[in-house]
């Protein structure tokens, strides 16, 4: 009986989830979670935008001038986040920045969208972490409750319709939607205010 139990435990250990995070990385994440909980999340939505930008910068994010980041927005690893000027992360947005997430200028990511730069290798039972960058170019609008997969580029001026699942590159100046997300039509501007 004990031999079969040892074999079962050995099999269990070989198949359990494998984490490559160092102790230093875990401590950095813990410190950010504490700061998010005590100094970022409790701030009012309509004020202290500069304070939230600064907290992210202190943890390594590159955040452009006049960005608006809602206090309920979650950023998993600020050191993997780059935002251009005048960009916004809405209420409940989840920047799962296990890999780099880059937003251009004048990008809007609407409420409860999920930017997912990390996943797991499905070809291994130990499910090692795999990451992939997300790049969202200037003037993009990601509407409410979208999911953006790792290794995706959303080209300049694209609009992603609400609740879309973006699994591949989306073309510039297009309106895209669906599951999976695809181009529906061109985005034609009536004015050129930039």
N, C-alpha and C positions, 0 to 999 in steps of 0.2 A: 504494500500500500504506500509506504513512504517513498519508494523508488518512483512509482507512477506520479505521486504528488510532486516530487522534485522535477521530473520530466515536464509536467504540466507548467510548473513555475518557470522553468527554463524557456519553454515555448512562449509563455506569456511575456517574459522580459524581452525576448527577441522580437516580438511583434508590437510592443507598446510604442506609443508616439515618441518620436525622437526630437528633442529640442537642441538646436545648435546655439542657443543664446548663452553668452558668457554671464558670469555673475555681475560684472560691471554693467552690461546691457540691461539686465534685470533690475539693478538698482536705479539706473537712469530712468527706466520706465516707471518704476515705483515712485520716484521723486516727482516725475511729471504728473502722475495720477493724483498725488497729494495736492500739488499746486493747482491742477485743474479743478479738483473737488472744492478746495478752500478759497482760491483766489480768482478763478476763471468762471466757473459755473454759477456762482451766486450773484454775479454782476447783472444789472438790469439790461434788458435787450436793447433799449433805446439810448443807452449811454455807455461810456467807458470803452469805446471801440479801440482807442489808442492803448489803453491798459491791456486789453486782450491781445492786441498785436505785439506789444512789448513782452508779455509773458511768453508768447510763442517764440519770439526772437531770442529771448534768454535761453531757450531750450534748443536753439539751432535753426529755427525756421527762417527762411528769407521771405519777408512779407513786405510788399510794396506799400507806398503811401495810400492813405484813404481806403484801405480794404475794410470790409465789414464782415466780422466773424461773429455769428450768433453765440451767446453763452452756452447754449445747449449743443453746439457742434462738438463732436468728438474728433480729436486728432490723435491717432495712436502713437506716432513718433514724430514730433515737430521737426526734428533734424532731417526728416525726409520730405518736408513740404516746402515748395517754392510757389509764391503767389506774386503776380505782377500788380501793377497799380489799379486801384478802383475795382477790385474783384470782390466777390461776396460768397460766403458759405452760410447758407440759411439754417433755420431752426432744425435741429435733429440730424443734420448732415453727419455722416460717418466717414471720415478720411482714414481708412484703414491702411496707413502709410508704412506697411512693413517694407515696401519698396518705395522708390521715389515717386512723388506725385507733384507734377508741375502744372500750374495754372498760369495762363498768360494774363494780359491786362484786360479789364472790363469783362471778366468772366462771371457769370452768375450760376451758382449751384443751388437749386431750390430745395425746399424742406424735405427732409427724410431721404435724400439721395444717399447712395452708398458707393464711394470710390474705393474699390478693393484692389490693392496692389500686392496682395499675398494670398496664397492658396497652398494646397498640398499635392504632392506627387501621387497620383492615383495608381501608378504602376508599382508601388511598393506598399506592403502591408504596414510598414512603420510610418507611413505618411510624412516623409520629411517636408519641411517648409520649402516652397518655391516662391520667389517674388518676381514681379515684373513691373516696369514703370508704367505710369499713366501720364500722358501728355494731353493737356487741353489748351488749345491755342487761343489767341485773342478773340474777343467778341462772341464767345460761345455762351449759349444758354442751355443749361441742363435743367429741365423742368422737374416737377416734384416726383419723388419716389423712384428715381432711376437707379439702375445698377450698372456700374462701369467695371468691366473685367480687367485683370492685369494685362499688360502688353497692348494697350489700346491707345491710339492717337485719335483725338477728335480735332479735325482741322478748323482753321479760322472761320468764324462766322456761322458755324453749324448750330442748329437748334435741335435738341433731343427732346422728343415728346414725353409727356408724363408717363411714368411706370415702364419705360422702355428698358430693355436689357441689351447693353452695348458689348458685343463680343469681338468686334473687329474695327478697323479704322473707318471713321465716318468722313465723307468728303466735305470740302470747304463750301461755305455759303449754300448749304442745303438744309432742308427740313427733314428730319429722320424720326422714325418711330417704330415701335413694335417689339416683338419678342420672337426671334432676335431682331434687333434694331436694323433698319435699312432705310435708304434714301426714299422719300416719298415724292419730293419735288424740290426745285431750286428755291432758295431764299432770295427774293427780290426786294431790295430796299427802296422805300419811297423817299427817304432823305438820307443824307450822308453825315449826320451829326456824329462826330467821333470824339 
